[in-house]
Amino acid sequence: MNSTALLARPWALHPFHAAVLGGVLPLFLGALLADYAYWSSYEIQWSNFAAWLLVGAMVITTLALLCALVGLARCSRARAYTALLVLTWVVGFFNSLHHARDAWAIMPGALVLSAIVTVLALLATWVGFASLRVGGAR
């Protein structure tokens, strides 16, 4: 039986980074669903709920982005993942600014921006977790 030691560990997410990244998609998806509920019911509370979900999503995305930048400094293989997180953060920021408008003035732009940022968050989460490895598995 032969055994070999892997000296170079492939890029993997830190457990804190994985936990933070796991919170990005549900918050953006919740904001999208709240925007859809506002678009279909004209109930102003859905708009407020979407705005608060976006605030939480931006905080979590900022933490994930900081973790990704630390990971990028350690290993250059995380460029696509970091670029997706930066793009998610930028679109999410503009979506938050768009939600700061009055009542019906946010529609339909808020719904479109929420859909775009949710897809970007899905892609970033997918690429981030695709790199997650257990032990020496390849």
C-alpha angles and dihedrals in degrees: 000000000000125000127192130190121225108224098179110059113210117242110278135169120260111240092247090050091050092049092050093045089052090062097053100075099045092053095049090044090051090052090051092051091047090050090051090049090051092048092052101039107030088223107148094211090071089060091051091048091051091050092053092046088052091053090053091045091052092051092050092044090051090053091047090048092051090051090048091052090052089048090048090054089053097043130014094210091086096071098111092046092049091047090052091050091049090050090047090051094049095048090043090052092053089045089054090050090049090052089056090075124099122279114288093012089085094063132126094003094060092054092050094046091047090052092049094048091046091055090047091049090050091052093046092049092047094049092043095051093040087069093053110114131182115221113315097334116139 
